[in-house]
Amino acid sequence: MPGRWLARIGHRMLHTDTFALMLSPAIADFQFEAPTGIGRASHYFAILRAFFGALRFDICGDLVRLTEDIGAIGVLTTIQASYYAFMLVLFSGLGTERVATLDLGDGLITRTVSYLLVICAVCLLISSACFWPPRRTCQTEAED
């Protein structure tokens, strides 16, 4: 039956209700009409368009639910970023008498700010991944 592999991917990646309301009808239309040639390619394109639209819908919904935990994510990101920044300062030797001999030109300041921004971005990514809402996927396999 054409479209089985798309149904399997949809079951695994989409929420159950999103799959049933957005992707399943597109696959059913494709299977009912069963076109050949150019028509088949356009139907596959329509199914992929429905799939990516449904995936965008699910991701946007997950991001809205993620905003409920923004306070905890901010605290965790701040703790992680300050820990890693402290470790970089500790290992760089800035806490010793070498500070007086350092040339505090634009290069050092730019590099330091860029390192801190990268640390903050990585910590934000890790904290967001920990609080990402669980997927509501279908538990049964797609029927063949």
N, C-alpha and C positions, 0 to 999 in steps of 0.2 A: 504494500500500500504506500503510495507516495506521501511524503511529508512526515514519516515516522520519526526520522532523526531530528527534525525540527521540533516535534512534540516532546521528544526526550530532553532536548536542550531546554525547551520552555519549562518543562516540569522541574528541572533542576535549578534554573536561574530565576524564575519569576515567582511571585506570590501566587497562591492557589487561586484567589479570586481574580487577579489580573490575568492569569493564564486562561481561566474559564471565560472571561468577558472580552478579552482583546485578541489573544492569539488563537485560541481554539476555533472561533468562527472562521478565521482566515484559512486555517488548515482544512476545515471541513468544506469550505467552498472550493478549495483547490482539489480535494479528493473527489468531490461530487462532479466537478466539471472535467477533470482529468484531461487537460489540453496537451497538445503535442507541439513540438517546434518552438517558434517564437512565443506562442501563447504560454507555454510551460515556463519559459524563462521569466516572462512578465509576472506570472503567478508567484514564482519563487521570490521575485523582487518585492511583490506586494506582501508576502508573508514575512520577509526580512524587515520590511518597513514597519509592519505591525509589531514584530518582535522588538525592534529597537525603540519604538514608541512606548511599548509596555515596559521595557527595561528602564527607560527614562522616567516613566511615571512611578515605578517602584523606587528608584534611587532618590527622586525628589521627595517622595513620601518618607523614606528613611531619613533623609536629611532634616525634614521638619520634626520628626520624632527625636532626632539627635540633638536638636536645640534645647530640649528639656534638660539635658545633662550638661549644658554649656558651662555652668559654674564649676562642676567637678572636673571637667576637662581642662578648664583654665587653671585650677589649682594644681592638678597633676602636671600640666605642662610647665608651670612656673617652678615646681619642685624639681622636676627632671632637668630643666634648662639651667637652673642655678647650680645644681649638683655638677653637671658636666662642665659648665663654665668655670666653676671653682677648680675642678680637676685640671683644666687647661691652664689656668693661672698658676696653680701649684706646680705643675710640671714645667712651665715655661721659665720659672725662676724669677718672676716679677716680685716675689716677696723678699728678695735678698738685696744686697747692696748693688746688684747689677742694674737696678732701675736708674740710678744716677748716670750710668754710662750709656744708657740706651738713647738712640737718636729717635725722638718721638715725631718723626716726619709724617707726611701724609700717607706714605706706604704702610707704615705700621698701624696707624689708626684705621685705615680702610680695610686692611687685612683682618684686624681684630673685630671690627663691626661685621664683616662678612662671615667670619667664623661663628660669631654669636647668632647671627640670623640663620645660618644653616643649622646650628644646634637647636634653636627654637622651632624651626620648621620640622625637623626630624622628631622632636619631642611632641609636637602637636599632632603629627601623623600617627605616632605610636599611641598617644592618648585617645585619639579619635577612633582608632581601630579597636581599642579595648572597650569603648562604649558604643560601638556601632550596634544598632538594633538587630536582633536576631531575624533571620529570614523566615518567612512563613511559607515554606515550600510544601508541595504536595508529598505525602509519604508513600503513595503507591507509584509504581512504575507506569510509564505510558503504555497503553494497550497496543499490542501489535496488530 
